[in-house]
Amino acid sequence: MALGKWKCVLCGDDVIEGQRFFYIPGRGYAHAECVYERLADKGYSREIVALMDANEVLAYAIVRLKEAARIAGKGSVADEITSVRKEVEGLAARLEKVLVDLVGGLGED
């Protein structure tokens, strides 16, 4: 199965499925490291750091759940793991939106 691949909206390099990344609403995908670097450069608050940390946990869970579903193969267990992963992706999207809203976007200044 081919891995998904997108362009990072912050650095322009490839974001490959399995890497840590964010989806920035209205912009596209970005490496987690690019997002963190951009936020650090802007000197954001403890709230930002907390959101980044929480999202890091969810991003790791997404990657591990995807791998667990692959290991499970086809069937009800893999389907259940995939369903849970999709729920976690939704939670990550909620936190990503809060993060992007809080910092006023991640575009060039």
C-alpha positions in Angstrom: 0.0 0.0 0.0 1.4 3.4 -1.0 1.9 6.0 1.6 0.1 9.3 1.3 2.3 12.3 0.5 1.6 16.0 0.6 3.7 19.3 0.4 4.4 21.1 3.7 2.8 24.5 3.5 5.6 25.9 5.6 8.8 24.5 4.2 7.7 23.1 0.8 9.3 19.6 1.4 7.3 16.4 1.4 5.1 15.4 4.3 4.9 11.6 4.2 2.2 9.5 5.9 3.7 8.2 9.1 5.6 11.4 9.8 4.3 13.7 12.5 2.3 16.5 10.9 -0.5 18.9 11.3 -3.4 19.8 9.1 -3.7 23.6 9.0 -7.3 24.5 8.1 -7.5 26.4 4.9 -3.8 25.9 4.1 -2.9 22.2 4.1 -0.4 19.9 5.7 2.7 20.8 7.6 5.5 18.9 9.4 5.0 19.1 13.2 8.6 20.4 13.4 7.9 23.2 11.0 4.8 24.2 13.0 6.7 24.1 16.3 9.6 26.1 14.9 7.3 28.7 13.5 5.5 29.0 16.9 8.8 29.2 18.8 10.0 31.9 16.5 6.9 33.9 17.4 7.4 33.4 21.1 4.0 32.0 22.0 2.6 31.3 25.5 2.2 28.3 27.8 -1.2 27.6 26.3 0.5 27.2 22.9 3.0 24.8 24.4 0.2 22.8 26.1 -1.7 22.5 22.8 1.5 21.5 21.0 2.2 18.8 23.6 -1.4 17.5 23.6 -1.4 17.3 19.8 1.9 15.5 19.8 0.3 12.8 21.9 -2.6 12.5 19.5 -0.3 12.5 16.5 1.7 9.6 17.9 -1.5 7.7 18.7 -2.7 8.1 15.1 0.5 6.7 13.7 0.5 3.8 16.1 -3.2 3.0 15.5 -2.6 3.0 11.8 0.2 0.5 12.2 -1.9 -1.6 14.6 -4.7 -1.8 12.0 -2.1 -2.8 9.4 -0.8 -5.6 11.7 -4.3 -6.8 12.4 -4.9 -7.3 8.7 -8.5 -7.5 7.4 -11.4 -8.1 9.7 -13.4 -6.7 12.6 -10.4 -6.0 14.8 -8.7 -3.9 12.1 -12.0 -2.2 11.4 -12.4 -1.3 15.0 -8.8 0.0 15.3 -9.4 2.1 12.2 -12.6 3.5 13.6 -10.8 4.5 16.8 -8.0 6.1 14.8 -10.6 8.2 12.9 -12.0 9.4 16.2 -8.5 10.4 17.4 -7.9 12.2 14.1 -11.1 14.2 14.8 -9.8 15.1 18.3 -6.5 16.1 16.8 -8.3 18.3 14.3 -10.2 20.0 17.1 -7.0 20.8 19.0 -5.2 21.9 15.8 -8.0 24.3 15.1 -7.8 25.8 18.6 -4.0 26.1 18.1 -4.3 27.8 14.7 -7.1 30.1 16.0 -5.0 31.0 19.1 -1.9 32.0 17.1 -3.8 33.7 14.4 -2.7 31.3 11.6 0.7 30.2 10.6 1.2 32.3 7.5 4.2 34.6 6.7 4.3 37.8 8.6 
